[in-house]
Amino acid sequence: MNALLTLITTVIGLYIWVLIASAVMSWLIAFKVVNTYNRVVASIAEILYRLTEPVLAPIRRVLPAMGGLDLSPIVLILLLFFLRDLVIEYFPR
């Protein structure tokens, strides 16, 4: 059971980092710091989009429009922190 809990908390932690990387990549693309015509940049952006969009899309439908400010990654990160703490508390090692 200890190994399973470690795996769950590690996967949640890694997904939080993927969410942060996706947000940073979207900022870099929006501010034209990186060029999506570069195949490496486009590949990384596509991978991050495919990993995060299925989870972020339902949150975006529920959240009200904030004038171009996307708060869905922050909401999801908070939910993942809550889930991780819940798993740790109710299934002690």
N, C-alpha and C positions, 0 to 999 in steps of 0.2 A: 504494500500500500504506500510505503514511503517513496518508492521509485515513481509510482504513478503521480503522486502529489508534486514531486519535483519536476516531472515532465510537464504537468499542467501549468505550473507556475512559470516554468521556463518558456513554454510556448506563448503564454500570455505576455510575458516580458518581451519576447522577440517580436510579437505582433504590435506591441506598443511602439517599438523602434521602427517598424515598417511604416506605421501611421505617421510618425514624426518625419521620416525620410520622404514620404509621399507629400506631406504638407510643405516641406522645404523645397522639394523639387517643383511643386506647383508655383511657389513663390518665385523661384529662379526662372521658370519659364514665363511667368506673367510679367516680370520686370526685365525680361530679355537679357538676362545674365548668361543663360545657356541657350543654344540654338537647337531647336528640335529637328533641323535638317541633318544634324550630326546623327549618324546611325546608332552610336553607343548611347547617346542621350535619349534618343527616341525609344530605344529598347528598354532602358532603365525606367523611363517614364511609363511605358506601356505595362511593364511587369508590376510596378507599384500601383498603377491604376487597376489592373486586374485583381490584385491581392486585396485592395482596400474598398473598391467601389461596391461589391456585393453587400458589404456590411454597412457602408456609409449611406447608401441610397435610401433605405427605409428610415434612417434617422433624419435625412434631409427632407423627406416627405412630411415628417411630423413637426420639425422645427419651423418657426415662422421665418420669412425672408428678412434678412438683416441688412439689406442694401449692399450686397456684394461681399459681405463678410460671412465666410462659411465656418460655423461653429461646430459642425458635426464631428470633426476629428477630436475636438476637446471633449465633447459629450461622450464619445466612444472610449476615449482614454480614461475618463473618470469612471465609466461603467466597468471597464476592464480592471482598473485598480480595485474597485468595489468587489468584483467577482474574485479576483486573486485573494484579497483579504478574507472574503467569505469562505473560500476553499481552505485557506490556512487555518482559520478559526474553528470551523466545524469539523475538519478532518485533521486533528493534530498529528504531528509526526511521532 
